[in-house]
Amino acid sequence: MNKGETKNDRFKRIVTKRTNNILNKIRVLSNCSNKNSYNYTFDEVNKVFNTIEKATREARNKFYFSKNKNFKL
């Protein structure tokens, strides 16, 4: 963490960079839709996007649900 940087400042800095990286990768992935260069089935496309959606749900859940699964009385 940079000197004087709060946890929220650090979050905003890192999440912005990582989100932009992901969005760029999605744009690159969409280049595979070019039928002149690639041949694919809709089953294959669905498998790709179902996997991405599952990973997105899992990542989102980490923000909302506690990671601490230790037993407590």
C-alpha positions as CSV (number, residue, x, y, z in Angstrom):
1,M,0.0,0.0,0.0
2,N,1.3,3.5,-0.9
3,K,2.1,5.8,2.0
4,G,-1.1,7.7,2.9
5,E,-3.3,5.5,0.8
6,T,-6.4,4.2,2.5
7,K,-7.7,0.7,1.9
8,N,-10.6,2.2,-0.1
9,D,-8.1,4.2,-2.3
10,R,-6.1,1.0,-2.8
11,F,-9.3,-1.0,-3.7
12,K,-10.3,1.7,-6.2
13,R,-6.9,1.8,-7.8
14,I,-6.5,-2.0,-8.1
15,V,-10.1,-2.8,-9.1
16,T,-10.1,-0.2,-11.8
17,K,-7.0,-1.6,-13.4
18,R,-8.1,-5.3,-13.1
19,T,-11.6,-4.5,-14.4
20,N,-10.2,-2.7,-17.4
21,N,-7.9,-5.7,-18.1
22,I,-10.9,-8.1,-18.0
23,L,-12.9,-5.8,-20.3
24,N,-10.0,-5.7,-22.7
25,K,-9.7,-9.5,-22.7
26,I,-13.5,-9.8,-23.4
27,R,-13.1,-7.5,-26.4
28,V,-10.2,-9.7,-27.6
29,L,-12.3,-12.8,-27.0
30,S,-15.1,-11.3,-29.2
31,N,-12.6,-11.3,-32.1
32,C,-13.1,-15.1,-32.2
33,S,-16.6,-14.5,-33.5
34,N,-15.3,-13.8,-37.0
35,K,-16.7,-16.6,-39.1
36,N,-14.1,-15.9,-41.8
37,S,-11.3,-16.9,-39.5
38,Y,-13.0,-19.4,-37.1
39,N,-15.4,-22.2,-37.2
40,Y,-17.4,-22.9,-34.1
41,T,-20.7,-24.4,-32.9
42,F,-23.2,-22.6,-30.7
43,D,-22.7,-25.4,-28.1
44,E,-19.0,-24.3,-27.9
45,V,-19.9,-20.7,-27.6
46,N,-22.4,-21.4,-24.8
47,K,-19.8,-23.5,-23.0
48,V,-17.4,-20.5,-23.1
49,F,-19.9,-18.0,-21.9
50,N,-21.4,-20.3,-19.2
51,T,-17.9,-20.8,-17.8
52,I,-17.3,-17.0,-17.8
53,E,-20.7,-16.4,-16.2
54,K,-20.0,-19.0,-13.5
55,A,-16.6,-17.4,-12.7
56,T,-18.3,-14.0,-12.5
57,R,-20.9,-15.3,-10.1
58,E,-18.3,-16.9,-7.9
59,A,-16.2,-13.7,-7.8
60,R,-19.3,-11.6,-7.0
61,N,-20.3,-14.0,-4.2
62,K,-16.9,-13.4,-2.5
63,F,-17.8,-9.8,-2.1
64,Y,-21.2,-10.6,-0.4
65,F,-20.6,-13.7,1.6
66,S,-18.2,-14.3,4.5
67,K,-15.0,-16.3,3.6
68,N,-14.8,-17.4,7.2
69,K,-16.3,-20.8,7.4
70,N,-14.9,-21.8,10.7
71,F,-17.2,-23.3,13.3
72,K,-18.4,-21.0,16.1
73,L,-20.7,-21.5,19.0
